[in-house]
Amino acid sequence: MNKALDRDKTNAAIFDGQGSKQRVATHHLSFDSYYPAWDAKWEELYGYDPERAKELLTEAGFPNGFEVRENLFTLSSVPEQPDFMEAAAGM
């Protein structure tokens, strides 16, 4: 799913370009616990590549994709969360 997410597009559309990339959940790059080596292979392994995302779906037995259901919810620190989740489901 990571390869299907256009983070730059959602950042521009939903967060007005003010969002920052968080490679690992709960570990923002400004935190002391952040391990910079995570960045080295991020694009190769998880970066936006819709063609590769489609190939991976086909390899997994879902050549036509699959339905995604989400429970949309708001976080107090990210009121845009439902909009992002809906965009992610569409991608």
PyMOL commands that place a pseudoatom at each C-alpha (Angstrom):
pseudoatom trace, name=CA, resn=MET, resi=1, chain=A, elem=C, hetatm=0, pos=[0.000, 0.000, 0.000]
pseudoatom trace, name=CA, resn=ASN, resi=2, chain=A, elem=C, hetatm=0, pos=[2.886, 2.366, 0.690]
pseudoatom trace, name=CA, resn=LYS, resi=3, chain=A, elem=C, hetatm=0, pos=[3.859, 2.364, -2.976]
pseudoatom trace, name=CA, resn=ALA, resi=4, chain=A, elem=C, hetatm=0, pos=[0.325, 3.453, -3.944]
pseudoatom trace, name=CA, resn=LEU, resi=5, chain=A, elem=C, hetatm=0, pos=[0.305, 6.517, -1.671]
pseudoatom trace, name=CA, resn=ASP, resi=6, chain=A, elem=C, hetatm=0, pos=[1.256, 9.816, -3.257]
pseudoatom trace, name=CA, resn=ARG, resi=7, chain=A, elem=C, hetatm=0, pos=[2.333, 11.541, -0.060]
pseudoatom trace, name=CA, resn=ASP, resi=8, chain=A, elem=C, hetatm=0, pos=[3.414, 14.734, -1.816]
pseudoatom trace, name=CA, resn=LYS, resi=9, chain=A, elem=C, hetatm=0, pos=[-0.025, 15.101, -3.409]
pseudoatom trace, name=CA, resn=THR, resi=10, chain=A, elem=C, hetatm=0, pos=[-1.896, 14.493, -0.166]
pseudoatom trace, name=CA, resn=ASN, resi=11, chain=A, elem=C, hetatm=0, pos=[0.445, 16.808, 1.726]
pseudoatom trace, name=CA, resn=ALA, resi=12, chain=A, elem=C, hetatm=0, pos=[-0.281, 19.592, -0.757]
pseudoatom trace, name=CA, resn=ALA, resi=13, chain=A, elem=C, hetatm=0, pos=[-4.041, 18.979, -0.961]
pseudoatom trace, name=CA, resn=ILE, resi=14, chain=A, elem=C, hetatm=0, pos=[-4.879, 18.180, 2.655]
pseudoatom trace, name=CA, resn=PHE, resi=15, chain=A, elem=C, hetatm=0, pos=[-2.114, 19.687, 4.775]
pseudoatom trace, name=CA, resn=ASP, resi=16, chain=A, elem=C, hetatm=0, pos=[-1.441, 22.748, 2.624]
pseudoatom trace, name=CA, resn=GLY, resi=17, chain=A, elem=C, hetatm=0, pos=[2.122, 21.513, 2.078]
pseudoatom trace, name=CA, resn=GLN, resi=18, chain=A, elem=C, hetatm=0, pos=[2.946, 21.772, 5.778]
pseudoatom trace, name=CA, resn=GLY, resi=19, chain=A, elem=C, hetatm=0, pos=[3.107, 18.067, 6.602]
pseudoatom trace, name=CA, resn=SER, resi=20, chain=A, elem=C, hetatm=0, pos=[6.382, 16.318, 7.290]
pseudoatom trace, name=CA, resn=LYS, resi=21, chain=A, elem=C, hetatm=0, pos=[7.349, 12.774, 6.376]
pseudoatom trace, name=CA, resn=GLN, resi=22, chain=A, elem=C, hetatm=0, pos=[7.370, 10.254, 9.159]
pseudoatom trace, name=CA, resn=ARG, resi=23, chain=A, elem=C, hetatm=0, pos=[9.144, 7.090, 8.022]
pseudoatom trace, name=CA, resn=VAL, resi=24, chain=A, elem=C, hetatm=0, pos=[8.272, 5.025, 11.085]
pseudoatom trace, name=CA, resn=ALA, resi=25, chain=A, elem=C, hetatm=0, pos=[5.094, 5.432, 13.131]
pseudoatom trace, name=CA, resn=THR, resi=26, chain=A, elem=C, hetatm=0, pos=[5.662, 7.342, 16.379]
pseudoatom trace, name=CA, resn=HIS, resi=27, chain=A, elem=C, hetatm=0, pos=[9.266, 8.229, 15.390]
pseudoatom trace, name=CA, resn=HIS, resi=28, chain=A, elem=C, hetatm=0, pos=[9.405, 11.673, 13.842]
pseudoatom trace, name=CA, resn=LEU, resi=29, chain=A, elem=C, hetatm=0, pos=[12.788, 12.568, 12.364]
pseudoatom trace, name=CA, resn=SER, resi=30, chain=A, elem=C, hetatm=0, pos=[13.189, 15.310, 14.976]
pseudoatom trace, name=CA, resn=PHE, resi=31, chain=A, elem=C, hetatm=0, pos=[13.088, 12.772, 17.847]
pseudoatom trace, name=CA, resn=ASP, resi=32, chain=A, elem=C, hetatm=0, pos=[16.287, 11.445, 19.411]
pseudoatom trace, name=CA, resn=SER, resi=33, chain=A, elem=C, hetatm=0, pos=[14.948, 7.915, 18.883]
pseudoatom trace, name=CA, resn=TYR, resi=34, chain=A, elem=C, hetatm=0, pos=[14.879, 8.415, 15.106]
pseudoatom trace, name=CA, resn=TYR, resi=35, chain=A, elem=C, hetatm=0, pos=[17.375, 6.205, 13.254]
pseudoatom trace, name=CA, resn=PRO, resi=36, chain=A, elem=C, hetatm=0, pos=[18.589, 8.062, 10.117]
pseudoatom trace, name=CA, resn=ALA, resi=37, chain=A, elem=C, hetatm=0, pos=[19.449, 4.802, 8.331]
pseudoatom trace, name=CA, resn=TRP, resi=38, chain=A, elem=C, hetatm=0, pos=[15.688, 4.284, 7.880]
pseudoatom trace, name=CA, resn=ASP, resi=39, chain=A, elem=C, hetatm=0, pos=[15.845, 6.943, 5.170]
pseudoatom trace, name=CA, resn=ALA, resi=40, chain=A, elem=C, hetatm=0, pos=[18.469, 5.134, 3.093]
pseudoatom trace, name=CA, resn=LYS, resi=41, chain=A, elem=C, hetatm=0, pos=[16.140, 2.557, 1.530]
pseudoatom trace, name=CA, resn=TRP, resi=42, chain=A, elem=C, hetatm=0, pos=[12.781, 4.251, 2.080]
pseudoatom trace, name=CA, resn=GLU, resi=43, chain=A, elem=C, hetatm=0, pos=[12.196, 5.291, -1.530]
pseudoatom trace, name=CA, resn=GLU, resi=44, chain=A, elem=C, hetatm=0, pos=[13.271, 1.923, -2.912]
pseudoatom trace, name=CA, resn=LEU, resi=45, chain=A, elem=C, hetatm=0, pos=[11.137, -0.106, -0.515]
pseudoatom trace, name=CA, resn=TYR, resi=46, chain=A, elem=C, hetatm=0, pos=[8.140, 2.155, 0.156]
pseudoatom trace, name=CA, resn=GLY, resi=47, chain=A, elem=C, hetatm=0, pos=[8.307, 5.237, -2.094]
pseudoatom trace, name=CA, resn=TYR, resi=48, chain=A, elem=C, hetatm=0, pos=[5.473, 6.242, -4.423]
pseudoatom trace, name=CA, resn=ASP, resi=49, chain=A, elem=C, hetatm=0, pos=[5.486, 3.975, -7.458]
pseudoatom trace, name=CA, resn=PRO, resi=50, chain=A, elem=C, hetatm=0, pos=[1.948, 3.225, -8.684]
pseudoatom trace, name=CA, resn=GLU, resi=51, chain=A, elem=C, hetatm=0, pos=[3.133, 0.873, -11.426]
pseudoatom trace, name=CA, resn=ARG, resi=52, chain=A, elem=C, hetatm=0, pos=[5.078, -1.243, -8.934]
pseudoatom trace, name=CA, resn=ALA, resi=53, chain=A, elem=C, hetatm=0, pos=[2.083, -1.139, -6.577]
pseudoatom trace, name=CA, resn=LYS, resi=54, chain=A, elem=C, hetatm=0, pos=[-0.059, -2.666, -9.349]
pseudoatom trace, name=CA, resn=GLU, resi=55, chain=A, elem=C, hetatm=0, pos=[2.598, -5.301, -10.040]
pseudoatom trace, name=CA, resn=LEU, resi=56, chain=A, elem=C, hetatm=0, pos=[2.709, -6.205, -6.353]
pseudoatom trace, name=CA, resn=LEU, resi=57, chain=A, elem=C, hetatm=0, pos=[-1.080, -6.548, -6.258]
pseudoatom trace, name=CA, resn=THR, resi=58, chain=A, elem=C, hetatm=0, pos=[-0.969, -8.858, -9.269]
pseudoatom trace, name=CA, resn=GLU, resi=59, chain=A, elem=C, hetatm=0, pos=[1.825, -10.909, -7.681]
pseudoatom trace, name=CA, resn=ALA, resi=60, chain=A, elem=C, hetatm=0, pos=[-0.295, -11.216, -4.529]
pseudoatom trace, name=CA, resn=GLY, resi=61, chain=A, elem=C, hetatm=0, pos=[-3.278, -12.498, -6.523]
pseudoatom trace, name=CA, resn=PHE, resi=62, chain=A, elem=C, hetatm=0, pos=[-5.282, -9.257, -6.759]
pseudoatom trace, name=CA, resn=PRO, resi=63, chain=A, elem=C, hetatm=0, pos=[-4.824, -8.092, -10.378]
pseudoatom trace, name=CA, resn=ASN, resi=64, chain=A, elem=C, hetatm=0, pos=[-7.978, -5.954, -10.158]
pseudoatom trace, name=CA, resn=GLY, resi=65, chain=A, elem=C, hetatm=0, pos=[-7.246, -4.569, -6.720]
pseudoatom trace, name=CA, resn=PHE, resi=66, chain=A, elem=C, hetatm=0, pos=[-9.548, -5.077, -3.749]
pseudoatom trace, name=CA, resn=GLU, resi=67, chain=A, elem=C, hetatm=0, pos=[-12.053, -3.184, -1.666]
pseudoatom trace, name=CA, resn=VAL, resi=68, chain=A, elem=C, hetatm=0, pos=[-10.711, -1.185, 1.253]
pseudoatom trace, name=CA, resn=ARG, resi=69, chain=A, elem=C, hetatm=0, pos=[-12.933, -0.414, 4.220]
pseudoatom trace, name=CA, resn=GLU, resi=70, chain=A, elem=C, hetatm=0, pos=[-11.841, 2.042, 6.833]
pseudoatom trace, name=CA, resn=ASN, resi=71, chain=A, elem=C, hetatm=0, pos=[-13.260, 3.446, 10.014]
pseudoatom trace, name=CA, resn=LEU, resi=72, chain=A, elem=C, hetatm=0, pos=[-12.627, 7.151, 9.632]
pseudoatom trace, name=CA, resn=PHE, resi=73, chain=A, elem=C, hetatm=0, pos=[-11.669, 8.892, 12.847]
pseudoatom trace, name=CA, resn=THR, resi=74, chain=A, elem=C, hetatm=0, pos=[-10.234, 12.195, 13.937]
pseudoatom trace, name=CA, resn=LEU, resi=75, chain=A, elem=C, hetatm=0, pos=[-7.140, 12.548, 16.086]
pseudoatom trace, name=CA, resn=SER, resi=76, chain=A, elem=C, hetatm=0, pos=[-6.974, 15.622, 18.266]
pseudoatom trace, name=CA, resn=SER, resi=77, chain=A, elem=C, hetatm=0, pos=[-3.577, 16.459, 16.819]
pseudoatom trace, name=CA, resn=VAL, resi=78, chain=A, elem=C, hetatm=0, pos=[-4.561, 15.672, 13.200]
pseudoatom trace, name=CA, resn=PRO, resi=79, chain=A, elem=C, hetatm=0, pos=[-8.114, 16.828, 12.443]
pseudoatom trace, name=CA, resn=GLU, resi=80, chain=A, elem=C, hetatm=0, pos=[-7.378, 16.160, 8.749]
pseudoatom trace, name=CA, resn=GLN, resi=81, chain=A, elem=C, hetatm=0, pos=[-7.017, 12.429, 9.452]
pseudoatom trace, name=CA, resn=PRO, resi=82, chain=A, elem=C, hetatm=0, pos=[-10.391, 11.399, 7.911]
pseudoatom trace, name=CA, resn=ASP, resi=83, chain=A, elem=C, hetatm=0, pos=[-9.556, 13.282, 4.703]
pseudoatom trace, name=CA, resn=PHE, resi=84, chain=A, elem=C, hetatm=0, pos=[-6.152, 11.609, 4.501]
pseudoatom trace, name=CA, resn=MET, resi=85, chain=A, elem=C, hetatm=0, pos=[-7.600, 8.162, 5.185]
pseudoatom trace, name=CA, resn=GLU, resi=86, chain=A, elem=C, hetatm=0, pos=[-10.220, 8.636, 2.481]
pseudoatom trace, name=CA, resn=ALA, resi=87, chain=A, elem=C, hetatm=0, pos=[-7.552, 9.761, -0.004]
pseudoatom trace, name=CA, resn=ALA, resi=88, chain=A, elem=C, hetatm=0, pos=[-5.368, 6.768, 0.899]
pseudoatom trace, name=CA, resn=ALA, resi=89, chain=A, elem=C, hetatm=0, pos=[-8.268, 4.363, 0.326]
pseudoatom trace, name=CA, resn=GLY, resi=90, chain=A, elem=C, hetatm=0, pos=[-8.833, 5.893, -3.095]
pseudoatom trace, name=CA, resn=MET, resi=91, chain=A, elem=C, hetatm=0, pos=[-5.214, 5.459, -4.108]
for i in range(1, 91): cmd.bond("trace and resi %d" % i, "trace and resi %d" % (i + 1))
show_as sticks, trace
zoom trace
